[in-house]
Amino acid sequence: MAITRDDVLKALSTVTVDRDGTTLPGSGRLSQVVIDAGNRVMFSISVDPSEAERFEPVRREAEGRVLGLPGVSSVLASLTSERGPNAPGPNATGPGAAPVPPRQGNSLPGVRHIVAVASGKGGVGKSTTACNLALALRAQGLKVGLLDADIYGPSVPKLLGLSGKPRVIEGRVLEPMEAYGLKAMSIGFLIEPESAMIWRGPMVQSAITQMLRDVAWGDLDVLVVDMPPGTGDAQLTMAQATPLSGAVIVSTPQDLALIDARRGVTMFRKVSVPILGVIENMATFICPHCGTASAIFGHGGARQEAERLEVPFLGEIPLTMAIRETSDAGRPVVATDPDGPQAKVYRAIADKLWGNLNGAPAGRAAPKIVIE
Ligand code: ADP
């Protein structure tokens, strides 16, 4: 029999959140409960980041209670600092902009660096860049993972030519998929593409937290996270809740995209995540017939913008048929043509990125952290 929301709420009403015996559903901290495919339950618990440690046992208990219901196959419960539609929200301190709390520092065991690849808006080539950068870091001999956090438009399965479902190894821990020497996880492996479309911010955060923490990533030098595009609340919460070593902003050269990129830089600065650099994608168009380069979107804007914002500039990626065709065919260019001109561009950017991650003086300016 399919599980209902009432069944879940009943189970959760046995979980208390304080000494007075306030139940989880009665606390106003519970997000909407979503039941996917009849037996997979998802919800989040709204907390202030300072309460995260105290609420972790509550989260675990809640998850256990729901998992104990007959017919439930898996539960995804997470703590989130983004307020759900019904929650009074522990962050609500009255009108006006509340200060952004510092991000949580829970690192991921075995993973040395987590790097977000972000963009101010969709369609600038963020996922393509994240995937090829991950492969370029791999080509340096590093152990690399790629986490697709672009919940509404997961593209990592397609970019890496992967299909099928990841194996559950123990309890509810998933084994990452593998392609071209990368470990990869994407919501696209787990649910039907339409399902995530109805998720609200807290659900998205839950899914991402699970893909971070309940996946057997093993030892990694770097986990590249393909972030959801944009700079809204969901992205801010994610940037804050993920133990990021730094962020890379991908932009196209046009002015409009640069305004979005600027917002991206501001967003990461708000949560004290160092900007490792800006990448200009689709910088010049390389004609597939004659090889001539033309700057169809203008050129150099991202470099100037990086200088203005005092963040490192990592490099320019041309607009080429080879990049588009290989990405769309699941045969990323860095893996399939490792000695070609495109791979060389991505490798140079990956070198700078790795240098900046490890504090080497790469790029034009040292990462600067501004707490606003
Ligand atoms: P985003 O993640 O920002 O939405 P994608 O990585 O999905 O963008 O890229 C959007 C489209 O642009 C895809 O078809 C991809 O193959 C193409 N693309 C991305 N970067 C390049 C590039 N440098 N040259 C040619 N095509 C590109």
Residues whose N, C-alpha, C, O or C-beta is under 5 A from the ligand:
A	BS01	ADP	K121 G122 G123 V124 G125 K126 S127 T128 T129 M282 I317 P318 L319 T320 I323 R324 S327 D328
